[in-house]
Each structure stands twice: as structure tokens, then as C-alpha cells.
Amino acid sequence: MSGWAYYAYRTPSSGWILSGIGVSAIAVIVLAIKWTFHPSSSPDAIYHLVQMLALYCFFQGSQQLSDRQFGNNQFGSRWIKDTDG
């Protein structure tokens, strides 16, 4: 749904949430290939570092979520930004 909201309405929260999903996928890949950048580091530690970035993206997306009002037009309902503040 975030992908559709970003494509159709360009909501600011959707970009952050999609980024969080992408970074989480990168974290899973790091864990699956057991990648480390130093002999004393473990793949679990690298996974958790990357996953922290994903959680930050999810957090930023959640901070920008807002309720939308729906308006009717001839093509169906579309979101209308709240201009009352």
C-alpha cells in the first residue's frame, strides 16, 4: 500500500516506509550471505546495524503519517490535503 500511496499521491511518509522496506531487504541479504567487514565481527552484528537504519526509516515515515480527507469527483475518491492547519 505504501508503494501505491507514493506512486499515486506522493505522500512524504510513503517514501520513508519504502526505504525502510528496502534497507530491511539489504539487512536480510547481508545475513544470508554471512558478510562481515572484519574477522572479529559476526554477520548478526552487521545485520543488526543495517536493521537499525531500517528502523530509523520506519520511524521517520511514522512521524509523517497524517489523516486525509476524502473528496468525491467523477473518477472516484481522491485524497484532499487538509488546509485548515
Secondary structure, DSSP 8 states (H G I E B T S, - for coil): -HHHHHHHH--HHHHHHHHHHHHHHHHHHHHHTT--SSTT--HHHHHHHHHHHHHHHHHHHHHT----EEEEETTEEEEE-----
